[in-house]
Amino acid sequence: MKTINKKKINRKNDRGFTLVELIVVLVILAILAAILVPALLGYIDRAKEKKELLHAKNCMTMTQAALSEQYAITGDSLTPGLQPSNTVIGAGNVKPKTNSTTGGVYTDNGSVNATEMPWAVKILESLDIKKGEVKENKNDPYCIMFGVGSNVSANTNANIHDKYTIYFFFYMEKKDSTPLWYFNGTWRTTKPSGDEIDPNTNEIKTGDKTGMKLQYYIISNKTGKYPAGDSNFMNWYKTLK
């Protein structure tokens, strides 16, 4: 009977992996990485999107609360037209979209820059994403814009409650974030099309509020595009999908 040389066996076991075995292990690891990394990154992206959607919903709730508070003050004393005696949420509630006017009343309504209005600042300060940097505004959302029933006198389809109710909300937390929209009662990642909201008149074309015009208010804007009497901001907005 042969005697087994234990030292020889131990030396063989101590050699470790061969080059071929190492290559096989590396190939397996590469395959696993190719499968798992995209899944992990996708999970991170989805978690980020869910977090930003939660922020958007909270922001919309706070904005609606500010409107409801203002409604309790002004009630149905709101006067439509060129110079309303009581505006919905501050000066500039009715703003011309073009320079054309008819009978002293604006034919269309344009977006209102409300970023410096006290109620808008209060909303931003209430958001958790501020993280204590209120003065520098570093963590303000990249862009927030909402739409209520327009106060322009030509907008006969909007009642007093419509003018204090949010029907449209646009939220973009960071420059590279996925834009979020609220319209017709649901949140989405696609901008309402021209068949849903007329881009020229801001008129709703579908749903229960068909025919009603929207008045847009911008409460956070870090895009570098400002609605200072021109279409600079809206031209940027129209590039979004």
matplotlib code that plots the C-alpha trace (Angstrom):
import matplotlib.pyplot as plt

x = [0.0, 1.3, 2.1, 0.6, 3.0, 1.1, 3.7, 3.4, -0.4, -0.1, 2.3, -0.1, -3.0, -0.9, -0.3, -3.6, -5.5, -3.9, -3.9, -6.8, -8.8, -8.2, -9.4, -12.5, -13.3, -12.7, -15.0, -17.7, -17.3, -17.5, -20.7, -22.2, -21.2, -22.8, -26.0, -26.1, -24.7, -27.4, -30.0, -28.4, -28.1, -31.7, -32.8, -31.0, -32.6, -36.0, -35.4, -34.3, -37.3, -39.7, -38.0, -38.3, -42.0, -42.6, -41.0, -43.1, -46.3, -45.4, -44.6, -47.9, -49.8, -48.0, -48.8, -52.5, -52.6, -51.2, -53.9, -56.6, -55.4, -55.5, -59.1, -60.2, -59.0, -60.3, -63.2, -65.4, -64.4, -61.9, -62.5, -61.4, -59.9, -56.9, -56.6, -58.3, -59.0, -58.0, -55.5, -55.3, -51.8, -50.2, -49.6, -49.4, -52.2, -53.2, -50.2, -50.2, -48.9, -48.5, -48.6, -52.0, -55.0, -58.7, -60.9, -58.4, -58.4, -55.5, -56.3, -54.0, -52.3, -48.6, -46.5, -45.9, -42.6, -43.5, -40.1, -39.7, -43.3, -43.4, -45.8, -43.5, -40.4, -42.4, -43.2, -39.6, -38.4, -40.8, -39.4, -37.1, -34.6, -33.6, -31.4, -30.8, -29.4, -32.2, -30.1, -28.0, -31.0, -28.6, -31.1, -34.2, -35.7, -34.4, -37.8, -41.4, -44.4, -48.1, -51.3, -54.7, -57.8, -56.9, -58.3, -58.3, -61.9, -62.1, -61.8, -65.5, -65.0, -63.3, -65.3, -64.0, -62.9, -61.0, -58.8, -57.6, -57.2, -54.1, -54.9, -51.3, -48.0, -44.5, -41.6, -37.9, -35.7, -32.3, -31.0, -30.5, -33.7, -36.6, -39.2, -42.5, -46.0, -49.3, -52.3, -55.9, -55.5, -52.4, -48.6, -46.6, -43.1, -44.3, -45.3, -49.0, -49.2, -50.8, -53.9, -54.2, -53.1, -53.0, -49.4, -50.5, -53.6, -53.0, -56.4, -57.2, -58.3, -59.3, -61.0, -63.6, -62.0, -62.0, -62.1, -60.7, -57.5, -54.6, -52.6, -49.0, -46.9, -43.2, -42.1, -38.6, -36.4, -32.7, -32.7, -31.2, -34.3, -36.5, -40.0, -39.1, -41.7, -40.6, -40.9, -37.4, -38.6, -41.4, -39.1, -36.9, -40.0, -41.2, -38.0, -38.9, -40.6]
y = [0.0, 3.4, 5.9, 9.3, 12.2, 14.7, 17.4, 17.1, 17.5, 20.5, 22.1, 21.6, 23.1, 26.1, 27.1, 29.1, 30.0, 29.4, 32.2, 30.5, 30.3, 33.9, 34.9, 32.8, 34.5, 38.0, 37.2, 36.0, 39.2, 41.4, 39.6, 40.1, 43.8, 44.2, 42.8, 44.3, 47.8, 49.1, 47.6, 49.3, 52.7, 52.3, 51.7, 54.9, 56.9, 55.7, 56.5, 60.0, 60.5, 59.3, 61.7, 64.6, 63.8, 63.9, 67.3, 68.4, 67.3, 69.0, 72.2, 72.1, 71.5, 74.5, 76.7, 75.7, 76.4, 79.9, 80.5, 79.3, 81.6, 84.5, 83.5, 83.7, 87.3, 88.5, 86.2, 86.9, 90.6, 89.9, 92.2, 90.9, 93.1, 95.3, 96.6, 94.2, 95.8, 92.6, 90.3, 86.6, 86.5, 89.9, 92.6, 91.8, 89.1, 90.1, 90.5, 91.0, 88.2, 90.6, 94.4, 94.2, 95.3, 95.5, 98.0, 98.5, 94.8, 92.5, 90.0, 87.3, 86.7, 86.0, 84.4, 86.4, 86.4, 85.9, 84.8, 87.8, 87.9, 87.2, 84.2, 82.5, 83.1, 81.6, 78.5, 77.9, 78.4, 75.7, 73.1, 70.5, 70.7, 74.1, 72.4, 75.6, 77.6, 80.1, 83.1, 81.8, 79.9, 77.2, 74.5, 76.2, 74.1, 74.8, 75.9, 75.9, 77.3, 76.8, 77.8, 78.8, 80.1, 83.4, 86.6, 88.3, 89.5, 87.6, 84.3, 83.8, 80.1, 80.6, 81.2, 82.8, 79.4, 78.6, 81.7, 80.3, 76.7, 75.1, 73.2, 73.1, 72.6, 72.4, 71.3, 70.7, 70.2, 70.4, 71.4, 67.7, 66.5, 64.9, 67.6, 66.9, 68.2, 68.1, 68.5, 67.1, 65.6, 63.5, 63.8, 63.0, 63.3, 64.7, 68.2, 68.8, 69.0, 71.7, 69.6, 69.8, 73.4, 76.0, 77.4, 80.7, 81.5, 79.2, 77.8, 74.3, 72.1, 68.9, 67.7, 69.3, 72.7, 72.9, 76.5, 78.0, 80.0, 79.6, 82.3, 81.1, 82.1, 81.4, 81.1, 79.6, 80.3, 79.4, 78.8, 82.2, 82.9, 85.7, 86.8, 90.5, 91.6, 89.2, 85.5, 84.5, 82.2, 80.6, 80.0, 78.0, 76.2, 75.2, 73.3, 70.8, 67.6]
z = [0.0, -1.0, 1.7, 1.1, 1.5, 3.5, 3.1, -0.6, -0.5, 1.8, -0.5, -3.4, -1.4, -0.4, -4.0, -4.2, -7.4, -10.7, -13.3, -15.2, -11.9, -11.2, -14.6, -14.2, -10.8, -12.3, -15.2, -12.8, -10.7, -13.9, -14.9, -11.5, -11.5, -14.9, -13.6, -10.1, -10.6, -13.0, -10.7, -7.7, -9.6, -10.8, -7.2, -6.1, -8.9, -8.0, -4.3, -5.3, -7.5, -4.7, -2.3, -4.7, -5.4, -1.7, -1.5, -4.5, -2.8, 0.5, -1.4, -3.2, 0.1, 1.7, -1.3, -1.2, 2.5, 1.8, -0.8, 1.5, 4.2, 1.8, 0.7, 4.3, 4.3, 0.9, 0.4, -2.6, -2.7, -5.5, -8.4, -11.8, -14.4, -15.0, -11.4, -8.9, -5.6, -3.8, -5.5, -4.8, -3.3, -3.8, -6.3, -9.9, -10.0, -13.5, -15.8, -19.6, -21.7, -24.6, -25.0, -26.7, -24.7, -25.4, -23.6, -20.8, -19.9, -20.6, -23.3, -21.9, -18.6, -18.3, -15.6, -12.3, -10.6, -7.0, -5.8, -3.5, -2.1, 1.6, 1.3, -1.3, 0.9, 3.9, 1.9, 0.9, 4.4, 5.5, 3.2, 4.8, 2.0, 3.2, 5.9, 7.8, 4.9, 4.6, 4.1, 1.2, -0.3, -1.5, -1.1, -2.6, -5.3, -8.8, -10.0, -8.7, -10.6, -10.0, -11.7, -10.3, -12.1, -13.7, -12.4, -15.8, -16.5, -19.8, -17.9, -17.3, -16.7, -13.3, -10.2, -7.0, -5.5, -8.7, -8.3, -5.0, -6.0, -7.5, -10.8, -12.0, -10.2, -11.7, -9.4, -10.3, -7.2, -8.9, -12.3, -13.2, -11.5, -13.4, -13.8, -12.0, -12.9, -11.2, -13.6, -13.6, -10.2, -10.8, -10.6, -13.7, -15.3, -18.6, -19.3, -20.1, -23.9, -26.0, -26.2, -22.4, -21.8, -24.6, -24.4, -25.8, -23.7, -20.7, -21.3, -20.0, -22.9, -21.1, -17.9, -15.6, -15.9, -19.7, -20.9, -17.7, -18.0, -15.6, -13.9, -13.3, -10.3, -10.0, -6.4, -6.9, -9.9, -10.1, -13.8, -14.7, -16.8, -15.4, -16.5, -16.6, -19.1, -21.7, -22.5, -21.3, -18.6, -20.5, -23.5, -21.1, -19.7, -23.2, -23.8, -21.1, -22.1]

ax = plt.figure().add_subplot(projection="3d")
ax.plot(x, y, z, "-o")
ax.set_aspect("equal")
plt.show()
